[in-house]
Every structure is written in C-alpha cells, then in structure tokens.
Amino acid sequence: RVLQWTPWFELPPPPFPHTWVEVVMGKLLRIGVMCLVGVTSITAAASAQTTAVGYGFVSPAFATYEGDSLGIFQAGGGGEARLGDALGLGADFGYAAPWEELSDSVGSFSFNGTYYIKGTSRGRRTQPFATGGYTLLFRDGSVSGVNFGAGVDRWMTDRVGLRFEFRDHIMMEEGESFHLWGPRVSIVWRGK
C-alpha cells in the first residue's frame, strides 16, 4: 500500500472530542515514554562495549514546504554508541508541531552515523561533530527521507554536558521537498 504524504500542517485535526490540551498532553506523554525507552535501550546496550551517550532536546525550529516556512516546536531524545574516538552510531525519536496548533503534530525517528573531529576524544571538554542518516516522519501515514547536521558537545563534567546542533531533515515527494530544520539544544549524558 502506498501512503499519500501531506505535510502535517495541512492535515485535518483528529476526529475525537478532546480539548487541545488533552491532545497535546497525551502526545507529549507518549513521545516522552518513547524517548525514555529509546534512550535507555540504546545507551544500555552500547555501554558494555563503548562510550554510550544519551540526550534530550527542546528547541524552536522551522518546517519549509514549497517555499513557505512555519515556526514549530520540537522535542525528543535519543542515544548514541561512540565507537572509538571518531565514530558514533545512534538513533532518536522526536515530536514537532506548529506553535499555533500543538495538536497538529508529527513524530520523527532518525538513525544516524556521527563523525567526531579527530583529536576530540572523551578526554576533551569540547567535541565538534558532523552527523547524517535516515529519517522517518509519521502521523496518519509516513514518509522517509534523510537528515544532515553538525554541532558540538560541551562537557561540563565528565558525565553531563550540553549539545548545540543544527539539523535538517529532508523529505522528497513527487519532486517537492519538505524540510524540518533548525537548531537543537540538548542535555547530554554518558556512562562511565
């Protein structure tokens, strides 16, 4: 079955008699549980052999389609297994919605590879990186795409820090592109 893709801000609201607050709170709860399970699973599995890093983000962003941009809210979390000094492999789940109508949300799943600039091993407080990989956006249907980004981890202690990142999720459908892009500010944590 082929799913017909429509940007979430053009979809009608769900047909049930809840207030927008109940809808938003329910979605935030589901996204939070998914992020917690995802981060826990990824970091627990990876910590036995590598440095495991978990992160959670909340940021403003933009959705751009056919030349029009819309300010949105994004939140989510994920984890990464750092393999050696230069490479990482990770995944994250997210939630994005227009500021004006938080119930018109879309979920995201990303699976990424990350390259850490040489010379920025765990002992360094500042670790710049570039990342890219697969993205799946979902709501009533789903659409696949790619994502690219770059940023820096700044470790305040040996186990807790901040991540400043720019990420662009790009979906293509019938010759049209849809971008979900913007900065991310994350709290990052890692195992021993």
N, C-alpha and C positions, 0 to 999 in steps of 0.2 A: 504494500500500500504506500503510495506517495503522499507525503504530507504537504499541504499547501501552506507556505510560510507567509505570515503577515507580521510586520513589526508590532510588538505588544501594545504600543500606544495607539494603534488603530483597531485593536480588538475590542468587542463589546464587553462590558463588565459581566462577571459570572452571574448566572440567573438564580440567586438564592437570597432570602430575605434577611441578611445580616447587615449590621451597620458597617461602615467603612472601618471603624476602629476594631471591631471584632475580626474583620477580614485581615487587616494589617497585623494585628497581634497574633492571629493564628498562623499567618505566613512567616512572621518573624520567629515564632516558636519552632515551626518546622525547619526553617533554614538553620536556626541555632543548633537544633538537635543534629541535623545532618552534618553541619560543620564540626561539631564536637566529636561525633562518631568518626568522621573522616580524618580529622587531625589526630585523634587518639590511635586509630588503626595504623595510619601511615607512620607516625613517629614511634609507636611501639614496635612495629615490625622492623623498622630501619635501625633502631637504636642498638640492637645487638651487634651489628657489624660496622656501622658507620656513625657519623655525627648526624643526629636527627634534629630537624628544625621545624617548629610549628609556628603558625602566625595567624592573626586575626586582623581584619581591616574594616574600616568605615571611612568613606570618603564621598565627596561630590564627584560627579563625572558627567559625561555627555553621551547622548545617542544621536548619531547622524545618519540620515537616510534621504536620498535624493536631494542633497544639498541643504536640507533643513536640520538644525540641531535642537535638541531638547535637553535642558538641565535635569539630571537624575541623581538619585541617591543610590549608593552601592555599599554592600556589606558582605562579609563572608570570612572564610578561613580555610586553611589547608596545612599541608606538611610537605617536607622535603627531606630526602636522604642525600646527604652530601657524600659523594664518592671521591675520596682523596681530597686534594687541595683545590682542584679546578672545576669539577663537575658535580651537578646535582640533578636529581630526578624527583619530581613531585606532582602533586595534584591539589586542586582546591575547588570548593563549592562556593557559589555566591548568589546574591539576590540584588536585583536592580529594579528601580521603579521611578517614575516621574515624581518630582517634588509635589506637584499639584494633585496627584491621584495615586497615592501609595498602593492602592488595591490593584492597580494595573501593572503588576509586577511580572518579572521574568526571572527564571532561575538559570544558573550557569554552572557548568562543570568544565574544568580545564586540566589537561595532562601535559606537563611541560618538562623540557630539559633546561638546565641552567648552566651557564659558564661563568665562573668566578675568575676575575682578572688574576693572572699569575702574581705570586708574591703576596696574596691576601689570605693566607692560611688562617686557621682558627685562632692563632695567637694574636692576630691583628684586630684592632678595635673597629676599623673601617674596612668593609669588604664590598667593592663595586661588582656588579654582575649584569649580564645580559640573559634574557630568557625568551623562549618561544615554544609553541606547541599547538596542540589540538584544543578546540573549544566546542562545546555543545550548549546551545541556548534552548530552553524548554519552557513551555507554558501549556497550551492546549495541544500543541504539536511540538516539533523540534526542528532545529536547523544546525548544521555543522559548519565549522569554519576554522580559522587559525588565529593565533594571538602572538604578539611580539611585545617585548618590553625591556626596560633597563632600569636599574636603580642601585641603591646602596643600602647595606645593612650597617648600622652603627650600634655596636655593643656597649651598653652602659656598664654591665657587669659581665662576668664570664658566661652567664646563662640567660640574661634578659637584655633586649635591645629594641631599637626602632628600625623599621624598614621604610624607606622612601622610594617610591617606584612609579614609573609611568607605564601603563599597559594599554594596548589597542587590540580589541577583539574584532576580527573582520569576517563577516559572513557575506557570501555571494549567492544570489538567487536570480536566475534569468537575466544575467548581465548587469544587475543592480547590486551595489554593495551597501551593507549596513555596518556601521562602526559603533562599538561600545567602548569609549575611550576616556582616559583621564588619569589623574594622579591617584595613588593609593598610599595611605599612611597606615602602617601596621605595627602592632606589637609583636615581636618575635621572641621565641624562647627555644632553648636547646638542652639536650641531655648532657650528662657529664662528659 
